């Protein structure tokens, strides 16, 4: 398995992986995902045939073209305690490749890509709850620093990890 930067031919496969990963990640149209990828650093995990099996998107705070209340939350977080942070918008794995430490390898690639940053931040669903993701992020050294309730159907916990 290798991890490389996104190429345009990956989009359809990443959209399929994203769709198979909901509600752990938000549902997106292919066009919506293309916009997110265009605003982010997107790292793609591939099998031996260079076929995408997972991905992570990372967005810099201050990216106003990305209208995310979670990114805005992290912008306020770093405004109150200045630091250089990179935000994980989503990490998604093909269902057939889960449980193989692929998420850990994608995060390691993100840490390497953003060497010199102070923190990496992400959110994990509380409603609907995503216990495996909470457990994974704790195991990866993330600390829960806040939460936000959007509605009775949507709430998230915010996590950071020092780089």
C-alpha positions in Angstrom: 0.0 0.0 0.0 1.2 3.5 -0.8 0.0 7.0 0.0 0.2 9.7 -2.6 -1.4 13.0 -3.4 -4.8 13.1 -5.1 -5.1 13.1 -8.9 -8.3 14.0 -10.8 -8.9 10.3 -11.9 -9.4 9.5 -8.1 -12.6 11.5 -7.7 -15.2 8.8 -8.6 -13.5 6.3 -6.4 -13.2 8.7 -3.5 -16.8 9.6 -3.8 -17.7 5.9 -3.6 -15.5 5.5 -0.5 -17.1 8.7 1.0 -20.6 7.4 0.4 -19.8 4.1 2.0 -18.4 5.9 5.1 -21.5 7.9 6.0 -22.7 8.9 8.5 -19.1 8.9 9.9 -18.4 11.5 7.3 -21.0 13.8 5.7 -22.7 12.7 2.5 -21.4 14.7 -0.5 -22.3 14.8 -4.2 -19.4 14.1 -6.5 -19.3 17.8 -7.3 -19.3 18.7 -3.6 -16.5 16.3 -2.9 -14.5 17.7 -5.8 -14.9 21.2 -4.3 -13.6 20.0 -0.9 -10.7 18.2 -2.5 -9.8 21.4 -4.5 -9.6 23.4 -1.3 -7.6 20.8 0.6 -4.5 18.7 0.7 -5.9 15.3 -0.2 -3.8 12.2 0.5 -5.0 9.0 -1.1 -4.1 5.5 0.1 -3.8 3.0 -2.8 -3.5 -0.7 -3.2 -0.8 -2.4 -5.2 -2.5 -1.5 -8.4 -2.7 2.2 -7.5 -6.4 1.9 -6.9 -7.8 4.2 -4.1 -8.8 2.5 -0.9 -9.0 5.5 1.4 -8.3 9.2 1.7 -7.9 12.1 4.1 -8.6 15.8 3.3 -6.8 18.5 5.3 -7.9 22.2 5.1 -6.0 25.2 6.4 -7.9 27.5 8.7 -8.8 30.8 6.9 -10.1 28.9 3.8 -13.3 31.0 3.6 -14.4 29.2 0.4 -15.1 26.2 2.5 -18.3 26.9 4.5 -17.8 24.5 7.4 -19.0 25.4 10.9 -16.4 22.9 12.1 -13.6 24.7 10.4 -15.0 28.0 11.8 -14.9 26.4 15.3 -11.2 25.6 14.9 -10.5 29.1 13.6 -12.0 30.5 16.8 -10.0 27.9 18.8 -6.7 29.1 17.3 -7.6 32.7 17.6 -8.0 32.4 21.3 -4.7 30.4 21.6 -2.6 31.2 18.6 -1.0 28.1 17.0 -0.5 26.7 13.5 -3.2 24.0 13.0 -4.3 21.9 10.1 -7.9 20.7 10.1 -8.9 17.1 9.0 -12.2 17.6 7.2 -12.6 13.9 6.6 -10.9 10.6 6.6 -12.7 7.7 4.8 -11.7 4.1 4.2 -13.2 1.6 1.8 -15.2 -0.9 3.9 -13.1 -3.8 2.7 -9.9 -2.2 4.0 -11.0 -1.2 7.5 -9.2 -2.7 10.5 -5.9 -2.8 8.7 -4.2 0.3 10.2 -4.9 2.2 7.0 -6.3 5.2 9.0 -3.1 5.3 11.1 -1.0 5.3 7.9 -3.1 8.2 6.4 -2.7 10.2 9.6 1.1 9.5 9.7 1.3 10.8 6.1 -0.7 13.9 7.2 1.7 14.5 10.1 4.6 14.3 7.7 3.0 16.6 5.1 2.3 19.2 7.8 5.6 19.0 9.7 6.2 22.4 11.3 2.5 22.8 12.3 1.7 22.8 16.0 -1.6 20.7 15.9 -3.9 18.7 13.8 -7.6 19.0 14.6 -10.7 17.0 13.7 -14.3 16.4 14.8 -16.1 13.2 15.5 -19.8 12.7 15.5 -21.5 12.5 18.9 -25.0 12.4 17.2 -25.2 10.1 15.5 -22.5 8.7 17.7 -19.4 7.2 16.2 -17.7 5.2 19.0 -15.1 3.5 16.8 -13.8 6.9 15.6 -13.7 8.3 19.2 -11.7 5.2 20.3 -9.4 5.5 17.2 -8.6 9.1 17.8 -7.9 8.6 21.5 -5.5 5.7 20.6 -3.8 8.1 18.1 -3.1 10.6 20.8 -5.9 13.1 20.2 -7.4 15.0 23.1 -11.0 16.1 23.2 -11.2 19.9 23.6 -14.8 20.8 22.9 -18.1 19.9 21.3 -20.9 21.6 19.4 -24.6 20.7 19.1 -26.2 21.7 15.9 -29.6 20.0 16.3 -31.2 16.9 17.9 -29.8 14.9 15.0 -26.3 16.4 14.8 -23.5 17.1 17.4 -19.8 16.7 17.2 -16.8 16.5 19.5 -13.6 18.4 18.6 -10.2 16.8 19.0 -6.6 18.0 18.6 -3.2 16.3 18.6 0.1 18.0 18.9 2.4 17.4 15.9 
